[in-house]
Amino acid sequence: MSSPSTSTGLNQSIDRMRDAGVAPAAIDVFSRFYRLLESGETGMIAESDVEPLTDVARRDEIDLPDDQARAALERTAIIKLNGGLGTSMGMDRAKSLLPVRDTDPQHPGPLTFLDVIVAQVRAARSATGATLPLLLMNSFRTRDDTLSALAPYDDLAVDGLPLDFLQNREPKLRADDLTPVDWPADPGLEWCPPGHGDLYTALYASGALQALRDAGYRYASISNSDNLGAAPDATMAGWFAASGAPFAAEVARRTPADRKGGHLVVRRSDGRIVLRETAQTLDADTDAAADISRHRYFNTNNLWFDLEALAAELERTGGVLELPLIRNTKTVDPTDASSPEVVQIESAMGAAVEVFGGAVAIEVGRDRFLPVKTTNDLLVLRSDVYELDDAYRFVAQTDAPLVDLDPAYYKSVAGFEARFDDGAPSLRGAQSLTVRGDWTFGASVAVVADASLTDRGGAARVPDGTVVGPDGVSD
């Protein structure tokens, strides 16, 4: 246990966390970050302190015997981060319960993200013979709905292992004095998740890490539940096992659309790979960080780690993995800009790459990075740009177009669904789709080239069976 702090704000926060039943290890992690925050630490990573990442393996160059790949997958667990509520899309329950495809012949009703994840795991089990346990890191707000949705899958659980473990929570801090904020209008908003870097503490404190080790598992493949590209991959498991590395990060080539966002760099002082998030980039370094010819790889947030190496590091530190701080400033009520400004202490899951000496990176194709952060992404994934193969992987039939829907009408899932109630249009012939104004799409609509719909000052409809192109709607 960390030594007591003289900070009033920290003591108040610790008391609040203990009263809420937060795990002691999570309180220790919060205390470490709080002291860094109090000392003026910002977590910024200067361009002058790093070099571009150039030494990476490549998924398309892996050549392993099938039996070696299958043997590695047999000792691998699949972990999905499932704590997100999809609040940026107006949702109030687990984003993974959002339908992503229409009815499948093997599944009654629409397929949700969670259904596809389960189908991918089942398909990999069938193809390789691996037991392949699936564990979800839920939050208090996603757990009940998620476990209820999984109840029909009576073959999913693996003996001796839980289906989920809980993400921790921590107080939001007033920006003016770093004391825990009070918000009687909605006390739930006084709390926030600690970022996905909490994965390691939650695995440790919940006992899930020990349970995996006790059951004979050595490796873990981790990804976000809204990234259905990160399907189980025996070849990747075989490569990671053969590498002997304690930790690996999947990276992909940046394009002009990826100028922002987390990317991996090499720290000059010790040669370790480091994750630099946008929030850790100095204003003066914005152009350098966005230079995709210099910093060629972005972080997909698909990770691999050796459970034994992780357990040894967590046991050495008492569950306090020494991740860099991310200071995130928001308002206590995200929907009310006039509510008090707060600081949220966060950490990034991928930042653990710098904790482990010998960590490596591997370049993967964009097919392993299909996150859905907005309804723009959701429309593409629901469209005919992708087909599901027998292993429930999303296979691109053409390059994905850039979709930009008017946020005034399409930002929320409810608004989006109401305007595409006849299904997604065909996007195979499109390079882009820009929609401004309140348009509802009819059935069997095709979008081609650089399509555009302009605001007509009121509700408008794209008729059934029509084509949307650069000049709008045509028969």
C-alpha positions, 0 to 999 in steps of 0.5 A: 500500500502506498504511503499516506498523502498529506493532500486533502484532495487525495485523502478525500478521494481515497475515502470516497473510493473505499466507501464505494468498494473500489479495489485497494490496488486501484486506489493505489494506482489512483494515488500514484497518478494523483501525486504525479498530477499534483506535482505538475506532471502532464504526461506530455511527450516532446518530439525532441525526446523521441525518434520515429518507430521503424523496426516492426515485424509484418503480419503478411510476412509471417510464415509458421507451420499450422500446428505451431500456430494452433498450439499457441492459440490453445494457450491464448485468451481473448480479452475485449474491453467492453466498458463503453456506453456509446455516449458520443452516439447518444447511447446509454448502454453497452455499445457492443449491444448495438446491431451491426449487421442484418439477420444472419442465417445462423442467428435469429435477429440482427447481429450485434457487436457482441454477437459477432465477437462470440461468433468469431470466437466460436469459429476459431475454436471450431477451426483450430480446436483451441478452447480460446476463452473470452473475457470481457472487461465490463464497467458497472454500467455495462455488466448486467446488460452484457451478461444478459445478452450472453446468457443464450450462449451456453457453450461460451464459458470455459470451466474455471474462468469468468466471462467478465471482470469489472473495470474500476472507477475513480472520482472526477476532480475539481480543476481548481483544487483537485478535490473530488467533485460533488454533483447532486443533480446526478451523483453518477457523474461524480465518477469516471473510468480510469481509462483503458489502462485500468485493464491491468489493475482490473485483471490483477485485482479481480483475480482474473489474471491468476485464474487464467494462469492457473488454467494454463493460459500463457498469452492474451490478445486484447482489443476493443469490443467496437473493433470487429477487425480484431478477430482471433488469429492463430498465426498472430498467436504463433508469431507472438509466442515464438517472438519471446516478447513480453508485450506486442502492439499491433500498428497500421500504416497511417494515411492522411485520415490518421494524422491525429490519434495515438502513434508509437515512437521510440524514446531516445533516452532508453530506446523503448517503444512509447505510445504518444496519444494526442493529449500527450502531444505539445502544441509546438509538436502538432505538425511533427506528430501529424507527419505521416512520412515521419511517424508512419504507424498508428496504434490500433489498440490491439495488444498481445501480452505474456501473462507470466511477464505481466503477472511478474511486473504487477506482483513486483509493483503491488498491482501498480503498473507504472503507466504514464499519466494522461490529464483529461480536462472536461466538465462534470456533466459532459452535456452541460458546458456550464457545469464545473470543470473537472480533471479526469486522471486516465491512462492508456492500455497501449502505454504499457508497451514502455513498461516491458523491456523487449516489447515489439510492434507488428504491422497489420493490415487495415482489416484488423482495425475497423473501429466504430466511434461514430455513426459514420463508421457504423454506416460503412460497416453495415453497408455492402462494403463488407461481407462476413466470411465463414469465420465472421470476419469482415472482408472488404469488397472495395476500399471503404469510402469516407462518410460524413453525415450531418451531426445535427441529424445523424450523430445519435444512434436514434437519429441515424436509425430513423433515417436509415430505417430501410437499411444501409445504401450500397456504398461499393461504388462510392469514394465518399458520401457527404450529407448535409441536412435532414435526409431519410434514405429509402430502400435499395439506394446506391451511392457512387463516386464522391456523392453529396446531398445538400441541406434543403432547409427541411426534411427530405427523402432519397427515394427507393431505388435511386442513385446518389452521386456528386450532383445529388439524387438521380433515378 
